Structures are given as C-alpha cells and as structure tokens.
C-alpha cells in the first residue's frame, strides 16, 4: 500500500516539474541572439530580405505574443507535434523518432559493455589487489578516463578498421559497425565504474562481516559474492544518472562514426541553429533524466523501506 | 578426398568473391561530410552537386561560354527582352513524362511563385512571364534586357526542371511528391544522414555515364573520411575551400603517393573585408596601409602550402569583365607604416600605435568551423603586430558569423566570392543587399550609393562596351577604396583511388562531374 502511495506522490510531483522543463526549454531558445525567422531563411541558403523576413515571421507565428506562442507550442507538444525543422520543413517528432532507435541501440550496447567490463575488471582488481594485474588495470582505468572520446574513436578506427581491417569505419551497416562506437562510448564509463566498484569492494573486504564469514570458514566464492552485493549501492545510484547520460552523450561518438542517431541530429541542428530541433531535444533529454531518476528512486524505495517512509514524510 | 573438396570450395568461393568485388567496381563511393538533404531543385536546402546530378537546365555554362542543353538553340529579340528557346525533342523525365514547353512553363511558374526566396538572383526581378509557343518552343519575356540571363539560366539552381508529376498543386515551394529530373542520374534511395544512391537514368537523352551508380556516403568527421579512403570504403573525396579535406591532409596524401590528388584551376576569390563603417578602418589611408601590411605570399606559401595563387586584385583578371588594369599592392611594411603615420597614428612606448588616446585595435571574425581561416588570421596577427596594430581574432559559429555580417559589427571579416559562373555578376549584385557583409563594409564609402546604382544599371545595359566600362568603374572604385584585401584565388581539390579515371572539375566549385568518371 505504502509503495503505491509513494509512487503516486512522486508521479504527481512530476507534472509541475515537466511543465517547468517545457517552459525553460522554450525560453532558452527565445533568448538566443539570432532571429529565428532569419535563421530559417539563411539555413536554406536564401538571402534574408526584409520582405522575406516579414513573410517568414508570419508563417512561423513569430508575430504573436510570447505566451501565446508558448501555449501553442505546448499544446502541440502534448499532442506529439514538436514543430517543423527549418532545414527541410520535416516534422521534428518524426525525425526524433527516426533517430532514437539507433541511439538507444548504441546506448544499450554500451551499457551492457560497461557493466560486464567494469564488473570483471573490479573482480580481477580485488582478487589481485596490490599486485600487477591490479596495477595494470588501474593504469588502464586512468588512461580510459583521460582519453577524449574523439581521439579514442579515431585511434580505434585507425587500428581496427584501417590497419587490421577487421571492422567498418562507421555507419550503421550490420552488427559489426556497432562494435567500435559502443566501445568508444562505454570507455569512460567502464573506467569510472571499474574504479568505483573496485574501491567499494576493497572497502567492504575490511568489514567485520567478511572477517566473520572467513572465520566461519565460508568458501572464497561465497565470501566474494557477499562482498560484491554489499558494494553495489554506490554503483546502482550512479547508474541512475549514467544510463540517460549514455543516451544524451552520444554527440561526439555519433559524429565520428557517422552513426545516424539523436546526437548527430542535434549537432547538425545546433550548427544550423535549427531551433525547433534543439528545443525538442532539450525537452526529450530533460524528460529522460527526470523519468530515469524517478525509476531509480522507485527501485531504491522498493529495496529499502526506510526511503519510502522518508519520501512520504 | 575431403581436403580436396574443401580446397576446391575455398577456391570457388574466393573466385566468386573476386568477381563480385570486380562487379561492384561499377559503383563509385563518394565520401562527404554532408548529407544531400532535400534536393528540390527550386529550393536551396540540398547539396548543389546532388541537385546537378538529377536536374538539368535549358542551357549550360561551360569554359567556352553558354552552351545548349535541354534547349537545342535560342533566339534573342533585338531589344534583348525576349528569349525564345527551341527545346530538345525526345527528352523525357526519368518517370516517363515528356519534357515539353508546358513542363518548362510549369517549372518557371513555380519558381516565380516563390520570388521572395530567390532575392539573391537579380534575374527574378527581371522576368515578366514565360509563354508556351508550341510543344517544343518556350518564350521567356523580360522587363529589361538583363545581360546575364543565359548564364543565370544555366546555374545549378533554381532554373532546373522537375517532372510535372512531382508538383503539389502546381507548386514546389512547400515540398514535392518526388525528385524526378531529366539528368543522367536518378535518386534511387536516400537514407537521411547515412547515404544516397544515384543510379544511371536508363532513358537519359545524352551520353550515359560509364558508372552504374554513385553512392553518396555521409561521414561527418573529416579525419574519419580520410580513414575511410585508406580502408577502401570510399573512392573519392571532392570539395572546395577545406570543407571536405584540409590542406595539410591533402599534402600528406599527395606525398604518400598511394592516391591520386587533383587540384582545379583558380575558381573563386579569397579576401578580407575591411569595414569602412568602423572607427579604425573608416579612413581610406588606414585601409590602404593594411593592404601593404599583410604578407600574402607568406600566407599562400606557409598556410595554403603554395596550392593557391596570390591575388593582387579582388577578381582574377581571367574573370569576364574583370581584366581591368589596377595597381598591385604588394607586401611593403615600410609603406604601410608611413601611411599610418601620415594618418596620425603614432607608435607609443609599448610599440603599439595610437591616435588621440585611442589604441589601434581591430577585430577579425571567421567561421570557427574552418581551421584554415583561423591559421590565416593568426598569420595576419603577427604581421599587424609588427606594425603596432592589435588584431583580435574571434571564431564564431556559422550562424553567429552571418548575424555579424548583417549587423556590420566587425572591422575585418573573411570573404569568399562565389566563383565561376557566379562571378562577377551575382557576386557584385549581392553587394547591394544589406544582409551581406560586403554591403556593410562598403556603407562607409563616400560613393556607395553611386556604386549600387551603377551595379543595378550595368545588369540591364544592352551595350557590351558600355557595360564593360561600367564594370571597370565599379572595380576601380572599390580597389581604390581598399575595402578588400585580396589574398588568393581558391581552388577545388579532389583525392581518389588510382583505379578511378576521368575525375575532372566542373566550371563551378559546387558541381561534381560524376558522369565523366569510370573505373
């Protein structure tokens, strides 16, 4: 019963938050120094003459007052219509929906890679704590965190696609083209989570219950399992933010690997100042973060009743 | 026995694969940082090279002037206001619709219906109407004897022909039902931001391309394109002004010798605009001093790797009407210093110039996406510092950079002319539009009103000699005012695999003659 009330309460709290987000994503674009009518003209390589600007302002509804424009936009957005692209007049919602699956595929593959690699790395590091495999992993983690994605991506293309001729350089052409972008996207996360998990596992190893389990003569495997489960809290909390970040953080990777996803759609829109697309992207990402955060909170509340109580108070 | 069978199977497979690879060689893969986008020939959103593959004009601009294309011949009335085009017979759009005078009129009407959007093109204001004379004769009636009519009809857009079946309510400005032209290529498949596939138009009226298809592959990252070439995923990189390949990479590939590199004839003018409407650059002597202060040879050799020719005038003398004797202003720091001193700019203890308590400081804006422009700016920074002028260089995103052009809030800005066949008429024509940086830079000139009026007049001057004189006056005045520092004449570059033959450059920097290429 309690959990249902908790979820309901959180969902009700979501409505004003989403409204505020929609307002800010609309306002931010309005604050841009460029005149949207002029941008819409220039982005199509036309000359913005005063007559054309006037016609375009009327066509785009820019001659109406600010709040009227916001309410119209919000009304349309609630019906799934996020406006039209300046570049070619195509529906923004349709373009976002078209670009979403490749990005989700990339993000999901990266998430799987990230979890598998960081868990394996953390286990190896804990098992060999202070010895060479641990030191080597720490050096690699350091490297993985420091290398910028655009450089790592190009190095991967050079090594695996050009030099060894194993994989394609980019594009979305079959499963093999997914490997390099997914690794590049996952790389900094693998490093971050390996370190996080390793450190909390090393810390947990020193807990009394581990000593107690050892004293009881439990097997090494069983003890490791306990250590692992008790070290997961920080990682799970972090994942709540990292999963939407994986979706939102594909800009560089998608550009280097010619991946036809959301990141590239948005980068192109930013360069063209295609405001309706940028606005929709900001809105989509904000909603993604809020919803993902909510899901993680609900998961945490399901696991830990104390959080539910606190939430209801 | 089993081993023998296996060996045979492997041999057969590799033979099949080899023949497949051989067969694939009729497809050219062109790597581009940009998608073709919407190639509606009557709008400006798409890639021009792709528009040119599918859609054709009545006449075409060539090295030897305007040549017949979809029109076999034409007559011009004595007053220069009526053009009668005799259309080529037996031409069909790739959807089977015949190319007739009715189709031509429909296209012209749709273009004229969207007149406001074609404001850059002077001709739009000069067309009175189009008429169908008979099935294969079309008449174009102008308000004035506009001299570049034929040249502008031959441009890549907007006067190219879309199949009448593709129009929506007789219009093309709000989208079209299909992208069907009469050209040598048909757009068979287009995946947004991934690739576009052009196949040969089997009903093409002219000489059919030797290649079976061209795959336009989008790779947004410049380095990734080069890596794609090395891996063999793409066969050709082709582009102007560093938008596809930068000069350092071009040089490295050339030295490697594994690929063929080619460079076109000088095609457009690269210059720096000096704003005559800003405090420091408003004095003519200061602008002239800046002309002598920049080491253009150094820029061409040091940054452009000697690949371009130093420009001493805004327009190359090879451009029509631009063979005007103008004084060359070569690098001469002593002369620059003398001019500045005469204008009242004195060197302070810190080595910087000042006048009436004002320091000599100017801002140069460039498109931050163009690494080459930044390098040139940095080079100029050194030259000007030696003279005691501080140059602040500011890279801006393309749209912000264009906003600034319009507002005129700059002392120095990059300027690249549109190249043949747009130079000189379309480029000069654009000087009269306030949204262009050229207009803003020239506003401070004493005779700007005269300049604009003369450009307007010369476009409709029927007498060749008078027109030539007017061009001479305009170019001489602009040169004397020193609002442009001509740097170099840019060229188009191409890199391709050795097997690809027939890679040539078109007349304009925006077209790629795929139809002449073969393996």
Interface residues (C-beta under 8 A of the other chain):
Chain A: X33 X34 X38 X39 X41 X42 X43 X44 X45 X46 X47 X48 X49 X51 X52 X55 X87 X88 X89 X95 X98 X150 X154 X157 X158 X161 X162 X165 X168 X169 X170 X171 X172 X255 X256 X257 X258 X260 X264 X265 X267 X268 X271 X272 X273
Chain B: X37 X38 X43 X44 X45 X116 X117 X118 X119 X120 X174 X175 X191 X192 X193 X194 X195 X217 X218 X219 X220 X221 X223 X224 X227 X228 X230 X231 X233 X369 X397 X398 X399 X400 X402 X403 X406 X430 X433 X435 X436
